[in-house]
Structure formats: C-alpha cells, structure tokens
Amino acid sequence: MNHYINLLDKSEVEFHSTSSVSPRLKYVGIAGFVLLVGFFISQYQGYSRTAKKGEELEETWERIEEDVETAKALNNKKLRLIKAQKTLAGWAASQHDWPNVIEYFADASPVPAEDIQFTELSFDEQMRGMRAQVPSASASSFHPLKRQITITLKGVIQTDRPQRQLPNYRRNIVEGEMQPSPVKDVVLSNPVILEDADGRPTGLSEFSLRVILEDKELTP
C-alpha cells in the first residue's frame, strides 16, 4: 500500500492559470503533440501497408505454390540430365579405336606380315571407381570413373628364334610411336614351339601377349 503525504499547507499552495503561460510554450506543446500524433499515425499506416503486403504475398504463394514445386522438380531433372550428358560425353571420349589398335599391333611385328598370324584378340574392361561414385554437385565426385583395359593377344609367329623375336615385339609395342591408345605395359608369356607329327620343330611358335593400356577417364 502506498501513502502520500502533502507537506505543504493549504495557504502555501499556489495555482497558475494556463492563460498565464507564455503563448510560445503553448505553441511548442501543441506542435509536439501534433508531431507525436502524426508519428503514431505514420507508424500505423506503415504497419498496415506491411500487413497488407504480407497478405498479398501469402495469397500469391498459395496460388503459385504447386507450380513452384513442379518447376523445382523439373529443374532437378534438368540438372541430372546435364550431368548425364557430361557422363555420356566422357564415356565416348574414353573409348578406344579398336581397328587402329589392332593395326598398330600388326605394324609393330618384328617379322614380315606373312610370317605372323593373330589367332585371338580379347580384352577385359573394368570401370575403376564405380563403387566410389556418389552423385553430387562436385565434378570430381560425379566423374570418378576410369576405363581400365587389358588386352590378350595370341598368335603364331614363324621364326627360328622366338625367344629373341618376341621380346622385340614386346618392345615395339611399348615404345612404338603414334600409339592409338597409350600402352602402359606388355607382359610376354613363354612361347610354345610347334612340332609336326614326328615331333620335329616346324619353325612356328605360338605366342601370347597381355597388353595393358593406360587408363582413360570418363570426364570429357
């Protein structure tokens, strides 16, 4: 509970009429009041405009929300399509020109063309990095694949010294110029000297080469 004590005697209390206040002070007070009222009116109008704008935006969003979600889904499909196109372009760029590769093997022969015959050409292809592929915005994550090729080349060569000619063949393939696909290494198996029905050497030997090509990345 609050208590107020008036320490002035009634005879000591003086009352002043507003008519005795300076007109200048009256005008200042009125002007301040008018400014204060104007400020509150301005604030109210500003808040009203903001609220109205918010209502308009809410109505607009409710009207276009479904279209926006559809557009977002289409945009995501477009981004995936662009990445898929890049991957396909990289896939094509990483392929090998097999006719030229085979022709290169023939040109690298250490003996005349009539003295060598290819009996089998096969290749094993592996996509390195397939398990590590994680689609994302990062190019390095989207294109981590490398095409790894190992070729098995078998044939028959006519020579009395296959132990000498075949190492020359290996060297020609590894060190040859204008390789259609860069060669990383060639592994030469021991030749098998062919014999006739009487067990005599025929001057022909079967050979087998395992050619490892340099990896090609799928990034275009």
RALIN-V772878 format. One line per field, one symbol per residue. phi: phi as a letter, one per 30 degrees, with the letter a starting at -180 (. if undefined). Layout:
phi: ???
This chain:
phi: .cbcccdcdedcdcccddddddeddddddddddddddddddddddddddddddddddddddddceddddddddddddddddddddddddddddddcddedddddddddedbeedcbbdcabbbccbcdjddddbeaddddddbcdbccbbcccbabbcadbddcdddddeddddcddhddbecdabccdddcddbddcicecicbdbbccccdddcdddd
